[in-house]
Amino acid sequence: MYTFIVILIIIVCVLLALVVLVQNSKGGGLAANFSAPTQVLGARQSADFIEKATWWLAIILVVLCLVATVSIPHRSADSGINTEVTTSAEAPVTSPVAPAATPAPTADQQ
C-alpha cells in the first residue's frame, strides 16, 4: 500500500510540475496560444482550467503525503538491530587479572 501511494505522489508531482510550467505569471502561457474567442479553450477558459488543475493537484499531493505518513510500515519491536544485539550477545569474556599489588612501604612510613 505504501509503495502504491508513493508512486501516486510521484505521478502527481510530475503532473503538477507540468501544469505549473505551462502557466505564465503574466497571464500568457497556454492561454496566449488561443487567441480566437470562439474556441472552446479560449484565453480565459484555459487559464481557469490551469489554475483549477494546479489547486487540485496541490490538494491531492498534500492529502497523499498525509496518507503516506500514516501508512508507513512499522517494524515490530523484536526485529532489526535489537534482536541482533540480544541474540548475538554472549557472556562477556573476562581475562584473568592479577591481584593488585600492595605498594612497598617507603622510608617515611617505616
N, C-alpha and C positions, 0 to 999 in steps of 0.2 A: 504494500500500500504506500509506504513512504517513497519508494522508488518511482511509483506512478505519479505521485504528487510533485516530486522533484522534476520529472520530465514535463509535466504540465507547467510548472513555474518557468522552465527554460523556454518553452514554446511561447508563453505569454510575454516573457521578456523580449524575445526576438520580435514578436508582433508589435509590442509597444515601441521598441526602438524604430521599427519601420514606419509606424504611424507618426511618431514624433519627427522623424527625418523628412516625411512628406510635407509636414506643416512648414509654414513660413511665418515668422513672427510679425512681419509687416502686412499680413493679410494676403499674400500671394500664395506660393506653394502650388498645390494641386488646383486650387480654385482659380489661379491665374491662367491655367491652360484652357479652361472652359469659359469663353467669353460670350458665347451666344446665350441670351436669356431663355430661349425656348428649349434648351436641352434639359434632360432630366437631372443631370448633375451640374446645375448651374453654379455660379460663383458662390452664392450664399448657401445653397444646399450642401455642397461638398465640404465647405468649411464647418458647417454644423455637424455633418456626419463625422468628420475627422476629429472634431472636438469631443463629441459624444463617445467616439471609439476610444479616444485617449483616456477619458474619465473611466469608462467601463473597464478597460484593460488595467488601469491602475488599481481600481477597486478589486478586481479579480486577483491581481497579483498580491495585494495585501491580505486578502482572505486566504489564498493558497499558502502564503507564508505562515500565517497563524495556524492553519490546519497542519502544515508540515511540522511546525514546532510541537504541537500537541501529539502528533503521531510518530515522533522519533522513537525508534526501537530502543528499549532499555534492556540492559543486561541484568541477569539476576545476581544476587549478592555472592553466590558461590561459584561464579565463573570469572575467568580472567586472571589477573595478577594475584588476587587474594588467595585463590586455591593453589596457584603455583607456589606461592610462598609457604602456605601452611602444609601442603602435601610434600613438598620437596625439602622442607626444613628437617634436618636430622639433629640428633643430640649434639650439642657443641663439643668440639674437640678440646680437651684440656691437656696441656703439656705439663709434664712434671716440673714443679717449681721447687728449687732448693729452698730450705728454710732460711729465713732471714738471719744473717749472722749478727751476733751481738757485737757492738763495737768494742774494741780493746780499750781498756782504761788508759787514760792519758796520765802524764806525770802529775798534773794538778789534782786529779781525782784520787791518786794513791795515797 
